[in-house]
Amino acid sequence: MRVLLIEDELDAARLTASLISQAGFDVDQAHCLGAARDAVTRSNYDLLLLDRRLPDGDGLSLMSLARELRPGIRVMMLTAMDDTGDKVSSFDLGADDYVTKPFQGEELVARIRACVRRPGSGALKPIAVGALTFDLATRDVRIAGKPVVLHRRELVLLESLLRRVNRVVSRETLLDEAFSPHDDVQDNTLDMAVSRLRRRFIALDAGVAIHTVRGVGYMATELLD
C-alpha cells in the first residue's frame, strides 16, 4: 500500500515515515501543499496522512482534489490541532480518521491498517490479469491461487503497471513510482527491472504480458494465446 505523508516538520516527517515504512507500507513525503498537490496529481496513493498547519495553507484544502483525482483514497489527519471543532470540520470535509500529535507509533500503524480495511474504497479491490491477482491493500501477489514473492521494487513496478492495465505507462511515471530520488538510476535500470519481472511471469505462467512501447514506456495486458 502506498502512503503520502504531508508534514512540514522535517524531523517529525522522517521519524513518521520510518515508522510506517517499517510496518510494510511504501511512503512518499511532501512538506507543503504545493508538493502534495503535485504528488497526488502524478501518482496513485491509497492513503494520505495529512497535517493541517502547512507553510502554504491548511491541509484540508487538499481534500477535494485528492477525492476528485483518486476516488476511494483514504485521508487520515495527523495534526496537533486537537480542538473538537477542528476534528468535526475535518470529518465534515471527508476525513476518514483524525490522529492528534503526539501519538504512539503502534496506535498510528494500527489505525492506518484499520482505515484502509474499511469497506467502500474502490482502490482496494484486487486486480486480476490472466492467472495473476494483485491485492492493492496488502500487495499480496498470487498466480493461479499460489502466493508469489517479489522484490519490493518489483512489487511497486507491478502495481504501477496493473493500476493502468491495458494502458501505456510512461517511463517517467514508472521511474517516479518505483525508484526514490536516492536510488542510483542508470539509463537501463528501468528496462532491466521490467525484463526481470517479465521473465518471472513467463516462468510462472502468469498469463500477463508486458509490452514495450519504444520511446514511451510499457503496458501490461493479459497474455493472449
N, C-alpha and C positions, 0 to 999 in steps of 0.2 A: 504494500500500500504506500502511496506517495503523499507526503505531507509538505505543505508550505508553511513555515514558521515566519510570522511577521512580527518582528521585535526590534526596537531601535537600540536597546541597551546591549552592546556587543558582548560583554561578558555573560550576561544572562542568556542571550541567544546561543552562544557557544555551548554553555552548560546544558541548556534545554535540548538543543539539537543532539548533543552527545547522548543524553539520557534516552531520547526517543529512538535514535539510531541503534543503540544497544538493545532496545526492545524488539528490533527487527523491522523497523519502518525506514523507508528512504525519505530523507529530509532535505529540502532546499530552504534557503533563508532569504528574506527580504527585510531591509532595515528602514524602509519608508513606504508610503502608499504608492508612489510612482513606480518603484521597483516591483512592488507586489502586483500592480495592475499589469505591468509588462509580463511578469511570470505567469499570471493566471491566463492572460491572452495567448501566450505562447505554448503553455504546457498543460497537461492533464493532471489534476490533483484530486485525490479522494477526500482530503480534509485540509481546511485552513485553521491554523492556530493564530488567532488574530488579537493583537493588542489594540487598545483604544487610543491612548495618547501617543501619537506618532509625530515626527517632526513636521510633516506636511498635512496634518489633519487628523480627523477622527477615523479610526479603523472601521467604524460602522459604515462609512461611505463606500467601502469596497463590497459590501454585502450584495447589493443588487446586481452589480457587474458580474460577480462570481456566480450567482444563481443563473443569470442570463446565459453566460458562456458555458457553464458546466452544470447542467441540470442534475440534481442528485448529489451535488457536492455537500459535504458536511462542514459546518462552521462552528468552531469552539472558541469562545472568547477567553483570552488569557491575559488578565489585566489586574492592576492594583485598585481599580475603581470598584469599591465594594458596597456602594450605596444601593439600596433596594430599587430606587428609581432607575439607576444605570442598568441594573440587571433586567428590569421589566422592559425598558426601551430596547435592549438588545434582543430579548426574546420576541418582542413585538415585530422587530425587523427581520426575524428569521433565524436567529442563532439557535443551534441545537443544544448547546451546553455553555456554561459560564463558570470558569475557574478563576478564583482570585489568588493573587500573589500575597505572600509567599505560599507555595504549595508543596506537598510531599510528592516526590518523584513517582513512587509506586501508585499513588492515587491518580496522578495525571495519566500514566500509562493505562491504568485500568479504565479510566473514563474515556480515553481515546478509543480503546477496544470496544467498549460498550456503545459509544457513539456511532461507530461505523457498522455495528451489528444491527442497529435498529432498522425495522422494515421501512420501505419507501424510497430507498436510494437505488435508482436505476443503474448507477455507476458500479454497483457491487454485483450485478448479475454476471455469472461466469460466461466466458466467451468460448464457443465451441467451433472449431475449424477442423474438418477431416476427423481423425481419431483423437485429436488433441482438445483438451479442455483447460482453461486457464481461469482460476478464481481470482478476481481482482482484489478481493478483500484480504486473502491470505497468501496470494501468489503461489498457490498450490497448482502444480502442473501435472496433468495426467495424460497418458497416451493409452487408448483402449482400456481406460479404467485403472491403469497401473501408474503409481507415482513416479515422477522423473525428477532427478536432482540436477539443477542447473546452477552455474556460477552466478553470483549476484548481478554482474554486468549483463550476462546473457538474459537473465530474468527481466531486467529493465528494458533491454533491447526488444525482447519478445513482447512485452507489454505495450511498448510504443507502436510496434507493428500491428498487433492484434486489435488495439483500440481503433485502428484505422483500416481494418481488414478490407481488402478489395480496393483500397485507395493507395496512391503513391505517397510515401512519406519522404520528405526531403532529407538530404544528407545533413543539412543544418539542424533540423529538428531532432534527428536521431543522435547526432553528436551532443546536442544540448541536453537531451534527456538521459542519455546513457553514460555520459562522461562528465566529471566535475572539472572546474577550471584548473584544479591542481594536477590533473592527470597528464601524463606525457603522451599527447596525442600526435601521432605522425600522420602523413598523408594517407597511408594504407591501413591505419588502425581500425577504422570502421569496417572496411572491406574484409579484413581478417576476422573480425568478430562475427560478421554476418556469415562468412564462409564456415566458421566453426559451428554456428547454430544450424546452418543448412545441412551440414554433414550429420549432425546429431539426428535431425529429423528424418533423413534418408535411412540411417542405420536403424532407427526405431520404428520405421514405417508409420510416421505420424500423419501422413496424408495432408501435409502442409507444404506448399511451395513458396519460396522467397525469390521473387523476380528482381533482377537488376534493371533499373531504368537509367541507362547511361547518361551521366551528366546531371542527373536529377536526384535519384535516391533509390528506394527499394519498396516493394509491395508484397504483402503476404496474401495468399489466396489458398483455397482448397486445391489440393493436387488432383487433377482430373486424369482418368485413365486414358 
